[in-house]
């Protein structure tokens, strides 16, 4: 079997540092995860992903280049073991809640058959494969595809509950997420200690966490827009389920549909598609004529 190669840059530095681990087995696991992360992920590069285009630093010019090439620039292929660990934990949390909803018969969406490979939609928990009649044990939940083909937007919601006319989004909340998206909220609960300095009061923090993070709200508003306008999937709200990493406690929130959130993103996507058709790159909306790191990564690699 051909050996895996980790490309240069931060990923290579992380990979080499893993070799210095005091415990060889732990270091080997880190190297395995980092090498695996360098392989093609299967994530489509010919569409605009909702998680990307709702960010405040989304560069329209960079999106234009990526859609034309169907790939990221080489120097964007980087990661760390901590980041991959976070992704893996998030996937496990999704599976846990999706399994429970499936057992309750409350989850609609796509299902994939391990026996024949067919993917089919079902409104409740299927008892067998629609393609080959394989038993339910061969089926895996494949979530809820949400696309707007004319705008080159494509993504997936974590679930859909027909009884509630609601999308379901499953999230994990850690201190890193708060530090990045709501630092002012996290700082309210920092308590000084003599031995370790400022530490968060986790009990008070979790009690006062009363709404989803801003990026999550923007993303699910776009999901609801796609569901209602392009997928014929009646959606009135999104039910968020949050797991708090430090304590494993959970809570939920409901966000009602308001398409005004998504209108600027929809307009930007339409502009980018028009630019692709005329083969004329749009200006960088982040840093003007000078360009930002995201679009320059494409242009400097030519």
Secondary structure, DSSP 8 states (H G I E B T S, - for coil): -------SSHHHHHHHHHTT-SSHHHHHHHHHHHHHHTS-----SSSB-HHHHTSTT--HHHHHHHHHHTS--GGG----HHHHHHHHHHHHHHHHHHHHHHHHT--BEEEEETTT--EEEESS--SB-TTT--BGGGEEE--EEEEEGGGTEEEEESEEETTTTEEEEEEEE-HHHHHHH-HHHHHTTEE--TTT--EE-HHHHHHH--S--HHHHHHHHHHHHHHHHTS-----EEEEEEEETTTTEEEEEEEE--GGGTHHHHHHHHHHHHHHHHT----BTTTBTT--HHHHHHHTT-
